[in-house]
């Protein structure tokens, strides 16, 4: 179990709440230590973990709150920065009941594509097959933490595990928990870095046509 010593503001919450909050912090720390969280300082990071059909936890590197699916905070400290992302995480989980984790970062190399208004075409095979897609789509500009462009990206690109936000960072989502989602974002950011470096020698080349689809189909049996 991860350290929850700095989550005392959650009070006498159930063990699943404390564990979700600790897992969110662990995922954020891992991304920070690997250099995949942000371009500066502690970085822009928040994440959410679905507990059940009634509740989810939103957390950062320092705090966490508990929220119900009516969008009401039902536990944790008075934290404006966490409250302002309730709408987008609630929308993600309502749109996709199969998802149990989501996060937001400004991972530096992926954000380079976002500010260039370009989707990220995954040319690195080991990362493309892990992501299950050949491209991370670009979502339209909207006010800070607006759910609409994220949900539009999810609907248009149901196989994508993330979307880049024009001139901002990204949101990502998954079905295998917050640790696995954080690890995927690190791999995607590493792949983006490699592809940006490849521009010096002619640029990354596309994967064989249909390679990712064939791999995903083979894993599905």
C-alpha positions in Angstrom: 0.0 0.0 0.0 1.3 3.5 -0.8 2.0 6.2 1.8 -1.1 8.1 2.7 0.5 10.1 5.5 -0.2 13.5 3.8 -3.9 12.7 3.1 -5.1 13.4 6.6 -7.6 16.0 5.3 -9.6 13.2 3.9 -10.6 12.3 7.4 -12.2 9.0 8.4 -12.7 7.9 4.8 -13.0 4.3 3.7 -9.8 2.4 2.8 -10.7 2.4 -0.9 -10.8 6.2 -0.8 -7.4 6.5 0.9 -5.9 3.9 -1.4 -7.2 5.7 -4.6 -5.8 9.0 -3.3 -2.4 7.4 -2.6 -2.3 5.7 -6.0 -3.0 9.0 -7.7 -0.1 10.6 -5.8 2.2 7.7 -6.6 1.3 8.0 -10.4 2.0 11.7 -10.3 5.3 11.3 -8.5 6.4 8.6 -10.9 5.7 10.9 -13.9 7.5 13.8 -12.2 10.6 11.7 -11.4 10.8 10.4 -15.0 10.5 13.9 -16.4 7.1 13.2 -18.1 4.9 15.4 -16.0 5.5 19.0 -17.0 8.0 21.4 -18.4 8.5 23.2 -15.0 8.3 22.8 -11.3 5.9 20.3 -9.7 3.9 20.4 -13.0 0.2 20.5 -13.9 -1.2 17.2 -12.6 -4.5 16.0 -11.5 -6.2 12.6 -11.8 -9.3 10.7 -11.0 -10.1 7.1 -10.0 -13.6 5.6 -10.1 -14.5 3.8 -6.9 -17.9 2.5 -7.8 -21.1 3.6 -9.5 -21.6 6.3 -7.0 -18.2 7.9 -6.2 -14.8 8.8 -7.6 -11.7 10.4 -6.2 -9.9 13.4 -7.7 -6.4 14.0 -6.5 -3.1 15.9 -7.1 0.4 15.5 -5.7 -0.8 17.1 -2.5 -4.5 16.6 -1.9 -7.6 14.6 -2.8 -11.3 14.9 -2.7 -14.2 12.5 -3.0 -17.0 13.3 -5.5 -20.4 11.7 -6.3 -21.8 11.4 -9.8 -24.1 14.4 -9.3 -20.9 16.4 -9.3 -21.0 17.2 -5.5 -17.9 17.0 -3.3 -18.7 14.6 -0.4 -15.3 14.3 1.2 -11.9 15.9 1.5 -10.5 19.4 1.9 -11.8 22.7 0.5 -9.5 22.7 -2.6 -10.5 25.0 -5.4 -8.0 23.5 -7.9 -9.5 20.0 -7.5 -13.1 21.2 -7.5 -12.6 22.9 -10.9 -11.9 19.6 -12.6 -14.9 17.8 -11.2 -16.9 18.5 -14.4 -14.4 17.1 -16.8 -13.7 13.9 -14.9 -17.4 13.3 -14.2 -18.1 13.7 -17.9 -15.4 11.2 -18.8 -16.6 8.6 -16.4 -20.3 9.1 -17.4 -19.4 8.9 -21.1 -17.4 5.7 -20.7 -18.5 3.5 -17.8 -15.7 1.0 -18.7 -13.1 3.5 -17.6 -11.7 3.5 -14.1 -8.9 6.1 -14.3 -8.2 9.5 -16.0 -5.5 12.1 -15.7 -4.3 15.5 -16.8 -0.7 16.5 -17.4 1.5 18.9 -19.4 3.9 16.2 -20.5 6.5 18.2 -22.3 7.0 16.3 -25.6 3.3 15.5 -26.1 2.5 19.2 -25.2 4.8 20.2 -28.0 2.4 18.6 -30.4 -0.6 20.2 -28.6 0.8 23.8 -29.0 1.7 23.0 -32.6 -2.0 22.1 -33.2 -1.0 18.6 -34.4 -2.2 15.2 -33.4 0.6 12.9 -32.3 1.1 10.0 -34.8 2.7 7.2 -32.9 5.6 5.8 -35.0 7.3 3.9 -32.3 6.0 0.3 -32.5 6.3 -0.8 -28.9 4.4 2.3 -27.8 1.8 2.1 -30.6 0.9 -1.5 -29.7 0.7 -0.6 -26.0 -1.6 2.4 -26.7 -3.7 0.3 -29.1 -3.8 3.1 -31.7 -1.6 4.9 -34.2 -2.5 8.4 -33.2 -3.4 10.6 -30.2 -6.0 13.0 -31.5 -6.1 16.8 -31.1 -9.0 18.3 -29.2 -10.4 21.8 -29.9 -9.6 24.8 -27.9 -12.0 25.6 -25.0 -12.0 27.4 -21.7 -9.9 25.8 -19.0 -11.1 22.3 -18.0 -14.1 22.4 -20.3 -15.4 18.8 -20.7 -16.8 19.3 -24.2 -13.6 19.0 -26.3 -12.5 16.0 -24.3 -15.8 14.2 -24.7 -15.9 15.0 -28.4 -12.5 13.4 -28.8 -13.6 10.3 -26.9 -16.6 10.0 -29.2 -14.7 10.6 -32.4 -11.7 8.4 -31.4 -13.0 5.6 -29.2 -9.8 3.6 -29.4 -7.6 6.5 -28.3 -6.4 6.5 -24.7 -5.8 10.3 -24.6 -6.4 13.6 -26.4 -4.1 16.6 -26.8 -5.7 20.0 -25.9 -4.8 22.8 -28.3 -2.2 25.1 -26.7 -2.4 23.2 -23.4 -1.6 19.7 -22.2 -3.6 16.5 -22.4 -6.2 14.3 -20.8 -5.9 10.6 -20.8 -8.1 7.7 -19.6 -7.9 4.0 -19.1 -9.5 0.8 -17.8 -6.4 -0.7 -16.0 -6.0 1.7 -13.1 -4.1 4.9 -12.5 -0.6 3.3 -12.3 -1.0 1.7 -15.7 -2.3 4.9 -17.2 0.6 7.0 -15.8 3.0 4.4 -17.2 1.4 4.7 -20.6 1.6 8.5 -20.6 5.3 8.2 -19.8 5.8 5.9 -22.8 3.8 8.2 -25.1 5.9 11.2 -24.0 9.1 9.2 -24.5 7.9 8.2 -28.0 7.1 11.9 -28.8 10.6 12.9 -27.7 12.1 10.2 -29.9 10.0 11.3 -32.9 10.9 15.0 -32.4 14.6 13.9 -32.4 14.1 11.9 -35.5 13.2 15.1 -37.4 17.0 15.8 -37.5 17.6 12.8 -39.7 14.6 13.0 -42.0 11.6 12.3 -39.6 9.8 9.3 -38.3 8.2 7.0 -40.8 4.7 5.4 -40.6 4.2 1.9 -39.3 3.1 -0.8 -41.8 -0.5 -0.3 -42.7 -2.8 -2.2 -40.4 -0.1 -3.3 -38.0 -1.7 -1.9 -34.9 -5.1 -3.2 -35.8 -3.8 -6.6 -36.4 -1.9 -6.7 -33.1 -5.0 -5.5 -31.2 -7.2 -8.1 -32.9 -4.7 -10.9 -32.1 -4.7 -9.9 -28.4 -8.5 -9.9 -28.3 -8.4 -13.5 -29.5 
